Amino acid sequence: MKTATHSQFSKMLTRTTPVMLTPEVRLIISVLVQAWSDAEGKASSTGKAGAVKFFVDGRAGLYAETIGIDPDFIKEIFLKHHPKAFKAAEYV
């Protein structure tokens, strides 16, 4: 399975956000996209592990919920595109 890029993830968030794209909403989307990018391995191993944990332990869901996106949807999308994160999910 091919992993979605951070650019594709950004477009998906922008399109599925049910609220107006204010600067604050764009900031939250940027936080989520940066974590996605870090989880892809473009960060140090510590940064990558932290990004995976951010999605798996539900913190990303809190940000998503703030902009009207279902937190479970964010986690599901992440785990679908980062299947190795399932191992990390077992420990959360």
N, C-alpha and C positions, 0 to 999 in steps of 0.2 A: 504494500500500500504506500502510496506517495503521501508525504506529509505536506499539509497546507503551509504555504510560506507566511511570514508575518504580514506581508502585504495583503494576501488573500484573507487572512484573519481580520485585519483592519477593515477591509471592505465589508466583510460579513457583519462585523459589529456595527458599523455605520449604517448598514441597510436594515438591520433587525432592531435597532434601538427605537422604541416607540415614543421617545421624547424628542423635543427639539434639540438640535445639535448646537447647544450653547458652548462657550469656551470651557465651562466646567465639565460638560459631558465629553468634549473632545479630550480633555486632560485625563479623565478616567479611561477612555478608550486607549489613549497613549500608554498609560500604565499597564493595561492588559496586553497590549501589543508588544511592549518592551519585554514583559515577562515571557510571552510566547517566543520572541526572538532569542532570549537568553536560554530558554529550554531547548531550542534547536541546536544549541551547542556553540553559539557564537560568543559565549562568555567563558570565563574561567570555569573550572570544574565546580568550584564552590558556588559561583553564580548560577550555573546550570542546575545544580542540586536544589538551590534555594528557589529557583523559578519553578521547577517541577513540584516542589513541596507547596508553593504558593497556590498552584492550581488544584493539587490533590487534596490539601487539607481544608479547602473551602474559603480561603481568604479571597481568592479571585472572584468567587461567587458573591461575596459581600460587595465588592466593587460593581460587579455586573448588576446586582439587584438594585443598586443606587440609581442606575440608568435604565431600569425597567426590563432588564434581560433576566430570564430564569437562571438562577445559579446552577441548577442541575444541568441545564443545557450547556453552559460553559464548561463544566467538568466533563460532561459526556463528549463534547467536541474535542477537548484536549486529550482525553484518554484514547479517543478514536484515532487521532493523528499522531499520538506519541505512545504507541503500545508498550514500550519499555517502562513507561510510568506506572503500569499496572502493578509491578513489583513494589514500587514506592507506595502505591495506594493501599497495599495490604498492611502496611505498618502504621497507617494513620488512623 
